[in-house]
């Protein structure tokens, strides 16, 4: 070493610091890669992504190689810096070299490359694989020995090696979709989030209540049945005798078209084309029911409770609306249970579901209890209110307009109302 010029030692030291920065930046860059984007690029045959993906399949080997190389380089750099310090300043040069080298390594071989690699992981990681991949093959026995030693230490202390799973929970996937908002149309983002929400919503939340089910009563006159079939806006209708509790089945209007041109058709002919009804238990999540509809090749189902009583009618269209939203541009213009007044307030039927009301007004009424606004009001007041009664339901103003002996029929809601505390805070 005494024969080597100081200028050459300084050059070697500079090279070792650059190599140390390479290892530090490579480690941060590879560990900061988006695993899903990396897999996508690897599937697209991106050479750098394929090498990085292959290296990250065995992270223990990769980290062992990087730490082995980084520590070797840093120790060698420390030794050379000590030699330079002694030759320039004598024994005092040891302390001087230690202080200066520590600052240089910290700034130029650790903080700077790691920060840049974290900001631009692909630009660091992909080129680094050109060196790391052959280096791992070359030093594999040494890396294997280092990893074997670490495993032995784990076992000594009763620790187990675990690997992080790339699988995402629904909540984690929701975060990913929200963070990718700038990379996809807003409508697509809403649909993806709605799909994730299907498991939180049940058929009870989207079904048509039994008292609102439109169907064909076989006890009606045949001429009335034919007229109802001709004028209905639905493609499938329940068929019952007397009331919905005596359900016979489901009729597809397309199969009944031939009766419009048959003068000798009768109820007996009509009964032959009625299909058996499909029943589902209350509380079935929508994601499950969507698969059930597909498996059973059905588009509607009767929702029943534990006693077999019919509670309502759930359709495939209702589930699809949960994903893509209403099929009309303005839901309030086509809803019979909601009317807009000139002052912007809403006249709302008490049978509207709480979830639909939350969607329309962007409110946060509780959805865990009663499914309808009528049920929510009655549960809160514990009696049937008189018309003209005003109340704050979960801090939202509601005025009772019309009631019957057993239900709230119509309420008035002003969607522009805000709590006084919120108005003061905004001022």
Residue, then its C-alpha position, 0 to 999 in steps of 0.5 A: x500500500x505504501x507504493x500506491x500513490x495517494x491519488x490512486x487511493x483517492x480514486x479507489x475510495x471514490x469508486x467504492x463510495x459509488x459502488x456503495x451508493x449503487x447497492x444502497x439505491x438498488x435495495x431501496x429501488x427494488x423494494x419500492x417497486x409496485x408489485x402489481x405494475x412489475x408483474x404487468x410489465x413482466x407479462x409484457x416481456x419487459x426485460x428489466x421487469x422480468x429480471x427484477x421480478x425473478x430476483x424478488x421471488x427470493x427476497x432473502x437471497x437478494x437482500x443477502x447479496x446486497x448487504x454482503x456487497x454493501x458491507x464489503x465495499x464500506x469496510x474496504x472503503x473504511x480501510x483505504x480512508x484510514x490509510x490515506x488519513x495516516x499517510x497525510x496526517x499521521x495517527x491523528x488522520x485515523x479520527x479525521x478519516x473516520x469522521x470525513x468518511x462517515x459523512x461522505x458515506x451517509x450523504x453520497x452512499x446512503x441518503x442520496x441514492x436511497x432517496x432518489x431510488x424511492x422517488x424513481x424505483x424503476x429507473x434504479x431497479x431495472x438497470x441494477x438487475x443487469x449487475x445483480x443477477x449475474x453477481x448473485x449467480x457468482x456469489x450464490x454459495x457465499x449468499x447461501x451461507x449467510x442466509x443459512x446463518x441467519x436462519x440458524x439464528x432465527x431458530x435459536x431465538x424461536x423465530x419463524x421466517x414469514x413472507x408477505x403475501x401479495x394478496x389484497x383484502x377488499x379494504x386494501x383493494x379499495x385503497x388501491x382503487x382510490x389511489x388510482x383515481x387519477x389514472x381511470x375515469x371517475x365512472x370506472x372508479x365508482x363501479x369498481x368501488x360498488x363491486x367491492x361494496x356488494x358483500x356489504x349489501x344484502x337482498x333486503x336492501x334492494x328488494x321491492x317490498x311485498x306491498x309494492x310487488x306488481x303481479x298477476x292475480x289468477x282470481x281476476x277475469x281472463x280479460x283483465x289478465x290479458x289487458x295487464x299483460x299487454x300494458x305492463x312495463x315489466x318483462x317478468x311478473x309474479x303470478x299468485x292466487x288472491x295475494x302474494x302469499x299464495x304464489x304460483x310462479x313467475x311468467x315471462x311476458x314474451x311467452x305470453x304474447x301468443x295469447x293476445x292473438x288466441x281467441x280460445x285461450x284460457x287460464x288453464x293454457x296460461x298456467x302451463x307456461x308459468x315457471x316455478x318461482x325462485x326463492x332466496x333467504x333474507x340477508x343474502x349478500x349481493x355478491x353471492x346472489x349475483x353468482x346465484x342468479x348466474x348459476x340458476x339462470x334467473x333474473x329475479x327471486x322472491x326474498x323469504x324470511x326464516x318462516x318462509x314468508x315472502x318479504x319482497x322481490x329482488x331482481x338482477x337489474x337492481x343488483x346491476x344498478x348497485x354497480x353502475x348506478x341508476x339507468x336514467x340520467x336523473x334518478x329523481x325524474x323517474x322515481x314515483x317515491x320522490x318529487x322535487x318542489x319548486x324551492x328545491x325541497x323533496x316530497x318523499x314517499x315513506x317507503x323509499x329505502x334508507x340507502x336510496x335516500x342516502x344516495x340521492x341526498x348524499x346523507x349518512x342516515x343509519x342503514x343497520x336497522x330499518x330498511x325504509x324511511x318509514x321504519x326509521x322514523x317510527x323506530x326513532x319516535x316509537x309511535x306513528x307521528x301526526x302530520x306536521x311533525x318536524x324532527x331531526x333524524x341523525x341531525x337531518x331535518x324531516x317534516x311529516x306531511x302525510x300518515x296513515x294509521x300504521x305508516x308514514x306516507x309522505x315526508x318533506x326534506x330540504x337537501x340544502x339544510x345544514x346544521x347551524x354548527x356547520x354554517x358557523x364553522x364555514x363562516 
